[in-house]
Amino acid sequence: MPRKRANSEGTVYKRGDGTWCGQLVIAWEGDKPRRVTYYGKTKKEVLDKLTQAKAELQQGTFVEPTRLTFGDWLQVWLEEYKKPAMRPATWANYEQIIRLYLVPTLDNVPLRELRPEQLQRLYNQKLQEGLSTRTVRLIHTVAHAALKQALKNGLVARNVAEATSPPGVKKKEIRVLSLEEQHCFLEAAREERLYPAFLLALAAGLRLGELLGLRWQDVDFEWGGISVNQAL
């Protein structure tokens, strides 16, 4: 009777096309072994992958390889986990970050093989191209959140975004208009269609969304005031 190979015992062999292949038994389902397969250009490359897999099996951090790419997972995460729970505008912002910045660079990287330096390189590159620190930090936020869910799902062994250094947000000094400047602004804008909104913004300090969300029913002419009940 053939000896049952123990879990985490692997074999390495050279394929007909000159590349190397390594297989590792990670579990037994009855009399049938469940194996994972690794490929590489050299024997050493495959042996290194097997060694890492064996160590992860012993530590309890092993995640079975999958053909799922980072780009594939981003789409699954966006549609299945975020779309039902996000406001449409926020979801559209996340979708744009993924489509414009993460997918063009990291789409085909296998999810489990994504490295911190690949994300860090993306952040640095976008900063060098002139992208704002706020947008680069949003790229990091999206990547980190997607990988956090992948970790919960057992698709990756760790969240590699936690090993990156996204840029800090530089606080801009805010200068308000002086009283004289406010008068000049209102005088210049007096004939504009949105003059009432400009006047209300200066007088009440409402945010843009609060101004645009006002309706006639929010105005109390008897009391002489407005109520902010929604924002656009």
N, C-alpha and C positions, 0 to 999 in steps of 0.2 A: 504494500500500500504506500503510495507516494507521501512524503512528509509534507504536512501543511506548513506553508511558509508563514512565519510570524508577521504580525503587523509591523510596518515601518521597515521591512526588508525590501531592498530594491535591486534591480538589475539594470545594467547599462550595456548597450550594444550599438554598433555602427550600422547605419542604414545604407541601402544601395546607392543613394544619391550623395553619399559622403558625409552627411550630417549624423549627429549622435542622438540617441534616444534613451531615456531612462524611465523605468516604471517602478512605482512604489505601491505596495499593498498597504492600504490605510485601514481596512476593516474586512471582516468576513460576514457574509450574509448566507448563513447555512454553510454549505460546502463551496460556495462561490466567493472568490476574493473580489473586493472592490479596489480597483487600482486607479492611480492618477499617473499621467504621462507628461514628461517634460522633454523639450527638444533644445538642441543647441548646436552651434557650429563646431565645437570642440568637446572632447570627452570631459575635460576639466569643467567646462561651463555646466554640463549636465550634472556632474558629480556635486558641484557647488549647490545647485538647485535641490538635489536630493538631500544633501546634508542639512540645508536650511529647513526643508520640509520635515525631516526627521526630528530636528530640534523643536519645531513648532508642535509636532505631534506629542512630544514628551512634555512640553510646557502647557499643552491644552489650548494653544492659540492658532492651531492649524485651520485654514479655510480652504476648502476644496476648490481647485482651479475651475474657472468658468470662462466661456468665450465672451462673456459680457464685457463690453468696452466701457470706458469712462463716459464717452458720448452717449452710448445706449442707456446707461444708468441715469444720466442727467435728464434724459427725456422721460424715462419711467418715473423718476422722482418728481419731476415738474408736473406731470399730468396726473399721477395717481396720489401723490402725497400733498402737493402744495395747491393745486388748482381748486380742489373742493374747499380749502380752508382760507384762501387768500382773497383779498379784494381784487377785482379785475385789474385795477391800475398797478397794484403791487406785483401781481402775477405777470403782467405784461413787461414790467421792468426786469423781473428775473428772467423771463424768456429771452429778452433782448441781450442781457448779459451773457447768457449761455450761447446764444446764436452768434453774437458778434465777437466774443472773446475766448470762451472756453472751448467751443467745438472746433473752430478753425485750427487750433494748436494741439489739442489733446483728445480729439474725437476718437481716434483709433487705438489709443493706449489701453491695453487690457486693464480693467478696473483694479484687479488685484496687484498689478505690477506698477501702478502709479507711484511715483516717488516724490518726496517733498521738494527736491531740487527742481523738478519739472514745473511745479506750481510756482516756486520762487522765481525761476527764470522767466515765467510768464509775467509775474508782477513787475519784475525789473524791466522787462522789455517794454511793457505798456507805459511805464513811467518815463522811459527814455523816449518813447514816441510822442510824449506830451499829454498823455491821458492824466486826468486829475487824480489826486490821491484819494478823493472820495469815491471815484469810480473803481479804482484799483482795489480799494477796501471792500467795495460791494462785490467785486469778482471773488475776493477771498471769502466773503460771507456766504455767497452762494455755494462755492466749492466745499467749504467747511460743513455747511448744513446738509448738502447732498451726501457727503462722505460719512457724516454722523449717522444718517439713516441707513446707509450701506453697512455700517458697523453693527447697528442694531439687528439688521437682517442677516448677519453672518456672512456677508459677501466679501468683507475685507477683515484683516486681522487688527488693523488700527486705522485711525483717522490721520492720514499723513499731512493734512492741512494744519494740524496742531504743531507741526515741526517747522512751519514757515514763519517768516517775519514780514507781515504786511506793513505798508507804510503807515505812519501815524498821521492823524488828521491835523492839519495846521489851522489853528483858530485865527480867523480874520478879525481885525479890529473893526468894530461897528461904529460908524459916525452918523449920528442922527442929524437931520436938517435943523438949522437954527430957525428961530421964529421968523426972522427976515426972509430966509430962504423958502420957508413954507408959504409965506405971503406971495413971493415972486412966482413960485410954482403954481399956486392956485390961480393967480392972475393970468398966467400963460395958458393954463388948461381950462379956463372958464368956458370956452366954446366947444370943448370936447364932449362927445356923447357920454363918456364915463366920468364926467366931472363930479357927479354926486358920489360916486364910489371913491374918487380921490379925496374928496372932502371928508367923507365918513372915515376913511382909513386914517387920515391925520387926526381927526377929532376923537375917534373912539379906539384907535389902535387895533382894529380888527385885522385878522390874517386874511390873505387872499381868498382862501377857500371859504372862510366865513362870510366875506363880502359877497362872493358870487353865489352863495347858497341862500341869501336872503330872499324872502317872498313878501308880498303885500300883507299876508296874514301875520307876518312877524312884526309888523309896525302897529303900534298903539297910538293913534292920533289923539285920543283923549288924555292919556297919561303923558304922551310926548316922549316915547321911548321905543326901542326895538329890542327884540329877544332873539338871541342866536340859538337856533334849535337844530341846525344842520350845517354841514359844510360840503362844498362841491369838490 
